[in-house]
Amino acid sequence: LAGIRDDYLEHLAWRGEKVVALSPVGERLDAGVLEGVDVWGRVVVGTPHGPRRFSAEQASLRPAP
């Protein structure tokens, strides 16, 4: 994503908002604030215990209630 990352981040839904990361079977993996996407395309979620990175295969995001 190096060449388009800045443009991608401008249009990223829920950036700066609280989200929940769910596994493919619906289990809660973690929660925090969506910080953005790294150069490998993984979402970066800021959690109380540090940033977590998730690929699309590992998790889907939902707005936190």
Secondary structure as UniProt FT lines:
FT   TURN            2..4
FT   HELIX           5..10
FT   TURN            13..16
FT   STRAND          18..22
FT   TURN            24..25
FT   STRAND          28..37
FT   TURN            39..40
FT   STRAND          43..47
FT   TURN            48..49
FT   STRAND          50..54
FT   TURN            56..58
FT   STRAND          60..63
//
